[in-house]
């Protein structure tokens, strides 16, 4: 396996997949260098581990180790890519058997206009927000994941969160919530 590390002072993403088909990202270690990146002007789409956007399909992220990211560990977004306006939805994305640790913002985050997404067998530990969040998407399966110790800081959340999702199956996940520093919901699912 190989390792990628965000350099000190950077405010970019480790890997960005945009408008691509038949991509496999596997067996990488990716260090977000969380305490040394530039967070000036950071939006939700910066300082991420793997960012899948803009009409991408048939993308697999498998067996990777992502840790210490300021933003999300793995984020999928079909609509509203801030770098490419009017992008196409993304579909047929498989997030399998990854290990994600110490991620600040949504460890695995499915944003609007994604479909046919499989999130399976991932371990999500020690995050500051949701372990897995799915918003405004269709045909999403979240199965057999393990999430533990989500200590929320300034956000509401828990292990697995969905919003405005249709045709979604969530099952066989193990979720152990952490303690919140605020009066937030720190529930399992």
C-alpha positions as CSV (number, residue, x, y, z in Angstrom):
1,X,0.0,0.0,0.0
2,X,1.0,3.6,-0.5
3,X,0.6,6.8,1.6
4,X,-0.6,10.3,0.7
5,X,-0.3,13.2,3.2
6,X,-1.7,16.7,2.8
7,X,1.2,19.1,3.2
8,X,1.5,21.6,6.0
9,X,-0.5,24.8,5.2
10,X,-2.5,23.3,2.3
11,X,-6.3,23.7,1.9
12,X,-6.9,21.1,-0.8
13,X,-8.3,17.6,-1.0
14,X,-6.1,14.5,-1.0
15,X,-8.0,12.9,-4.0
16,X,-10.7,14.4,-6.2
17,X,-12.6,12.3,-8.7
18,X,-14.7,14.4,-11.1
19,X,-16.5,13.2,-14.2
20,X,-14.8,9.9,-14.2
21,X,-16.0,6.4,-14.9
22,X,-14.6,3.0,-13.8
23,X,-12.3,4.2,-11.1
24,X,-10.9,2.1,-8.2
25,X,-9.1,3.6,-5.3
26,X,-7.7,0.9,-3.0
27,X,-5.2,0.1,-0.3
28,X,-4.1,3.7,0.2
29,X,-3.2,5.3,3.5
30,X,-4.2,9.0,3.4
31,X,-3.2,11.4,6.2
32,X,-5.2,14.6,6.4
33,X,-2.6,16.3,8.5
34,X,-5.5,17.9,10.4
35,X,-3.5,20.1,12.8
36,X,-1.3,21.6,10.1
37,X,-3.6,22.4,7.2
38,X,-4.9,25.9,6.4
39,X,-8.5,26.2,7.5
40,X,-8.8,29.9,6.4
41,X,-11.9,30.2,4.2
42,X,-12.5,26.4,4.4
43,X,-15.8,25.2,3.1
44,X,-17.3,21.8,3.5
45,X,-15.6,20.7,0.2
46,X,-12.0,21.5,1.2
47,X,-9.5,19.4,3.2
48,X,-11.2,16.2,2.4
49,X,-9.8,12.7,2.0
50,X,-11.6,11.5,-1.2
51,X,-14.1,13.8,-2.9
52,X,-16.2,12.1,-5.7
53,X,-18.2,14.7,-7.8
54,X,-19.4,15.8,-11.1
55,X,-21.0,12.9,-13.1
56,X,-18.7,10.2,-11.8
57,X,-19.9,6.7,-11.9
58,X,-18.7,3.1,-11.2
59,X,-16.2,4.4,-8.5
60,X,-14.9,2.0,-5.8
61,X,-13.1,3.1,-2.7
62,X,-11.9,-0.1,-1.0
63,X,-9.5,-1.1,1.8
64,X,-8.1,2.5,2.4
65,X,-7.0,4.0,5.7
66,X,-8.0,7.6,6.1
67,X,-7.2,9.6,9.2
68,X,-6.9,13.1,10.7
69,X,-8.9,15.1,8.2
70,X,-10.3,18.6,8.8
71,X,-13.1,17.9,6.4
72,X,-14.9,14.7,5.5
73,X,-13.0,11.4,5.0
74,X,-15.0,10.4,1.9
75,X,-17.6,12.7,0.4
76,X,-19.8,12.1,-2.6
77,X,-21.7,15.0,-4.2
78,X,-23.7,15.0,-7.4
79,X,-25.0,18.5,-7.3
80,X,-23.4,21.7,-6.4
81,X,-19.7,21.0,-6.9
82,X,-18.3,24.4,-6.0
83,X,-15.6,24.0,-8.5
84,X,-17.8,22.9,-11.5
85,X,-21.2,24.5,-11.6
86,X,-24.3,22.6,-12.9
87,X,-22.6,19.2,-12.5
88,X,-24.3,15.9,-13.1
89,X,-25.4,13.4,-10.5
90,X,-23.1,10.7,-9.5
91,X,-24.1,7.0,-9.3
92,X,-22.9,3.5,-8.7
93,X,-20.4,4.3,-6.0
94,X,-19.1,1.6,-3.7
95,X,-17.4,2.5,-0.4
96,X,-16.1,-0.8,1.0
97,X,-14.0,-2.0,4.0
98,X,-12.3,1.3,4.7
99,X,-10.9,2.3,8.1
100,X,-11.5,6.0,9.0
101,X,-10.2,7.6,12.2
102,X,-10.2,11.1,13.7
103,X,-12.3,12.8,10.9
104,X,-13.7,16.3,11.8
105,X,-16.6,16.6,9.5
106,X,-18.8,13.7,8.4
107,X,-16.5,10.6,8.1
108,X,-18.5,9.2,5.1
109,X,-20.8,11.9,3.7
110,X,-23.2,11.4,0.8
111,X,-24.5,14.8,-0.3
112,X,-27.4,15.6,-2.8
113,X,-27.9,14.0,-6.1
114,X,-26.2,10.6,-5.6
115,X,-27.8,7.3,-6.4
116,X,-27.0,3.6,-6.2
117,X,-24.5,4.0,-3.4
118,X,-23.2,1.1,-1.3
119,X,-21.5,1.8,2.0
120,X,-20.4,-1.5,3.5
121,X,-17.9,-2.9,6.0
122,X,-16.3,0.4,7.0
123,X,-14.9,1.2,10.4
124,X,-15.5,4.8,11.5
125,X,-13.8,5.9,14.8
126,X,-13.3,9.0,16.9
127,X,-15.0,11.6,14.8
128,X,-16.3,15.1,15.6
129,X,-19.5,14.8,13.5
130,X,-21.6,12.0,11.9
131,X,-19.9,8.7,11.1
132,X,-22.1,8.2,8.0
133,X,-24.5,10.9,6.7
134,X,-26.8,10.5,3.6
135,X,-28.7,13.6,2.3
136,X,-31.1,14.0,-0.7
137,X,-30.1,10.9,-2.5
138,X,-31.7,7.6,-3.7
139,X,-31.0,3.9,-3.7
140,X,-28.5,4.0,-0.9
141,X,-27.5,0.9,1.1
142,X,-25.6,1.3,4.4
143,X,-24.8,-2.1,5.8
144,X,-22.4,-3.9,8.2
145,X,-20.5,-0.8,9.2
146,X,-18.9,-0.1,12.6
147,X,-19.0,3.4,14.2
148,X,-17.7,4.2,17.6
149,X,-16.8,7.2,19.7
150,X,-18.4,10.2,17.9
151,X,-17.8,13.1,20.3
152,X,-19.6,15.9,18.8
153,X,-18.2,19.5,18.8
154,X,-20.6,22.3,17.9
155,X,-22.8,20.1,15.7
156,X,-25.7,17.8,16.1
157,X,-25.2,14.2,15.0
158,X,-24.6,10.6,15.8
159,X,-23.4,7.5,14.1
160,X,-25.7,7.3,11.1
161,X,-27.9,10.1,9.8
162,X,-30.2,10.4,6.8
163,X,-32.3,13.2,5.5
164,X,-34.6,13.3,2.4
165,X,-33.4,9.9,1.2
166,X,-35.6,7.6,-0.8
167,X,-35.1,3.8,-1.4
168,X,-32.6,3.6,1.4
169,X,-31.7,0.4,3.4
170,X,-29.8,0.7,6.7
171,X,-29.0,-2.5,8.5
172,X,-26.6,-4.7,10.4
173,X,-24.5,-1.7,11.5
174,X,-22.9,-1.5,15.0
175,X,-23.0,2.1,16.4
176,X,-21.6,3.1,19.7
177,X,-22.1,6.8,20.4
178,X,-19.6,8.9,22.3
179,X,-20.1,11.8,24.6
180,X,-21.2,15.3,23.4
181,X,-19.6,18.4,24.6
182,X,-22.8,20.2,24.0
183,X,-26.5,19.4,24.3
184,X,-26.6,17.6,21.0
185,X,-28.2,14.3,20.0
186,X,-25.4,11.8,20.1
187,X,-27.5,8.7,19.4
188,X,-26.7,5.6,17.4
189,X,-28.9,5.8,14.3
